[in-house]
């Protein structure tokens, strides 16, 4: 069984218009919390979004949204 991780970038502009952009679909070796955290951290680094400026949200233990403040 493969472990797929889809990445989206959700943002809100100054007019409160929400946009969501598909980024990638990746296969991960497992779904441990360490693996998921490392993968999300790698995405944030690639986008130059400091972890200190982000907030996270999980749903059902699988969906992760990162909110940049």
LUMROBA-806835 format. One line per 10 residues: number of its first residue (from 0); their letters; for each residue x, y, z of N, C-alpha, C, O. Coordinates in steps of 0.02 Angstrom, whole numbers, plus 50000, padded with zeros to 5 digits. Layout:
BEGIN
NUM) a) X:Y:Z:X:Y:Z:X:Y:Z:X:Y:Z ~ ...
***
This chain:
BEGIN
0) xxxxxxxxxx) 50042:49941:50000:50000:50000:50000:50044:50062:50000:50092:50067:50039 ~ 50028:50109:49956:50067:50171:49951:50038:50225:49996:49978:50227:50008 ~ 50081:50267:50020:50061:50324:50063:50069:50388:50022:50124:50412:50012 ~ 50014:50415:50000:50015:50476:49959:50003:50537:50002:49964:50536:50049 ~ 50039:50591:49984:50032:50654:50019:50021:50708:49967:50065:50720:49925 ~ 49963:50740:49968:49950:50794:49921:49963:50860:49955:49946:50870:50013 ~ 49993:50906:49918:50011:50971:49945:49972:51026:49909:49969:51028:49848 ~ 49944:51070:49949:49907:51128:49924:49930:51189:49961:49949:51185:50019 ~ 49927:51245:49928:49942:51309:49961:49877:51349:49962:49851:51367:49909 ~ 49853:51363:50021:49791:51402:50029:49810:51470:50057:49849:51476:50103
10) xxxxxxxxxx) 49781:51522:50027:49796:51590:50049:49732:51632:50046:49684:51615:50013 ~ 49735:51687:50082:49679:51735:50084:49709:51803:50069:49757:51824:50101 ~ 49680:51838:50020:49707:51904:50003:49674:51959:50045:49633:51945:50088 ~ 49693:52021:50032:49668:52077:50072:49593:52087:50065:49563:52121:50107 ~ 49562:52059:50013:49489:52063:50004:49453:52002:50031:49393:51992:50019 ~ 49490:51961:50068:49465:51899:50098:49443:51847:50046:49398:51807:50059 ~ 49475:51850:49988:49463:51800:49936:49511:51742:49949:49572:51751:49952 ~ 49483:51682:49956:49523:51623:49970:49542:51589:49904:49501:51580:49860 ~ 49606:51571:49898:49628:51533:49840:49666:51472:49865:49698:51473:49918 ~ 49662:51419:49827:49696:51357:49845:49730:51331:49782:49698:51318:49731
20) xxxxxxxxxx) 49796:51323:49786:49835:51301:49729:49865:51232:49742:49897:51221:49794 ~ 49855:51187:49695:49885:51121:49700:49960:51127:49689:49983:51162:49644 ~ 49999:51092:49731:50071:51094:49724:50100:51028:49701:50138:51026:49652 ~ 50083:50973:49735:50114:50910:49717:50077:50851:49747:50037:50859:49794 ~ 50091:50793:49720:50069:50730:49749:50132:50688:49757:50166:50673:49708 ~ 50147:50668:49818:50209:50632:49832:50194:50566:49866:50143:50559:49900 ~ 50238:50519:49857:50234:50455:49892:50283:50457:49950:50342:50470:49941 ~ 50257:50445:50010:50299:50445:50070:50310:50373:50093:50269:50330:50081 ~ 50367:50360:50126:50382:50292:50148:50335:50266:50201:50325:50206:50207 ~ 50307:50313:50241:50259:50294:50294:50222:50356:50315:50236:50411:50290
30) xxxxxxxxxx) 50175:50349:50361:50135:50406:50383:50148:50422:50457:50103:50445:50492 ~ 50208:50408:50480:50225:50425:50549:50226:50501:50558:50235:50538:50509 ~ 50217:50523:50618:50217:50595:50631:50283:50627:50611:50285:50684:50587 ~ 50339:50592:50622:50405:50618:50604:50410:50628:50528:50435:50679:50505 ~ 50387:50578:50490:50390:50582:50417:50347:50640:50392:50369:50678:50349 ~ 50286:50645:50417:50241:50699:50395:50269:50767:50413:50267:50813:50373 ~ 50294:50774:50474:50322:50839:50495:50382:50858:50452:50388:50915:50430 ~ 50427:50810:50441:50487:50824:50399:50467:50845:50329:50498:50889:50300 ~ 50416:50812:50301:50395:50828:50233:50364:50898:50230:50380:50937:50185 ~ 50321:50915:50278:50290:50981:50280:50344:51034:50291:50342:51087:50260
40) xxxxxxxxxx) 50391:51020:50335:50446:51068:50348:50486:51080:50284:50506:51136:50270 ~ 50499:51027:50246:50536:51033:50183:50498:51078:50134:50529:51120:50100 ~ 50433:51071:50130:50392:51113:50086:50397:51186:50108:50406:51231:50066 ~ 50391:51198:50173:50395:51266:50198:50463:51298:50182:50466:51357:50164 ~ 50516:51260:50190:50582:51285:50174:50589:51302:50100:50618:51353:50082 ~ 50562:51259:50057:50565:51271:49985:50528:51334:49966:50547:51370:49919 ~ 50473:51349:50002:50433:51408:49988:50457:51470:50026:50429:51524:50020 ~ 50510:51461:50065:50538:51514:50105:50487:51543:50155:50484:51604:50165 ~ 50446:51498:50185:50398:51518:50236:50426:51497:50304:50431:51437:50318 ~ 50445:51544:50346:50473:51526:50411:50422:51488:50454:50364:51507:50458
50) xxxxxxxxxx) 50445:51435:50484:50402:51394:50527:50373:51436:50584:50317:51424:50606 ~ 50411:51485:50608:50388:51527:50664:50327:51569:50645:50289:51589:50689 ~ 50317:51583:50580:50262:51624:50557:50201:51583:50535:50154:51611:50507 ~ 50202:51519:50547:50149:51475:50523:50109:51445:50581:50135:51437:50636 ~ 50048:51428:50566:50005:51392:50613:49979:51330:50577:49967:51332:50516 ~ 49972:51276:50613:49949:51214:50582:49881:51194:50604:49857:51213:50658 ~ 49848:51154:50562:49782:51128:50578:49778:51058:50549:49799:51046:50492 ~ 49753:51011:50588:49744:50943:50562:49671:50923:50567:49635:50945:50612 ~ 49649:50883:50520:49581:50856:50519:49586:50781:50509:49620:50758:50463 ~ 49553:50743:50550:49554:50670:50545:49624:50641:50548:49634:50583:50528
60) xxxxxxxxx) 49672:50679:50572:49740:50655:50577:49778:50651:50511:49836:50630:50511 ~ 49747:50670:50456:49780:50662:50391:49788:50726:50353:49840:50736:50320 ~ 49740:50771:50355:49744:50832:50316:49781:50885:50357:49764:50897:50415 ~ 49831:50916:50328:49870:50966:50363:49865:51031:50324:49880:51033:50264 ~ 49845:51084:50357:49844:51151:50328:49894:51194:50366:49895:51193:50427 ~ 49935:51230:50330:49983:51275:50362:49960:51346:50346:49950:51364:50288 ~ 49953:51386:50398:49929:51454:50390:49986:51501:50407:50012:51500:50463 ~ 50005:51542:50359:50059:51590:50371:50028:51655:50395:49981:51681:50365 ~ 50055:51682:50450:50030:51745:50478:50074:51802:50456:50061:51860:50474
***
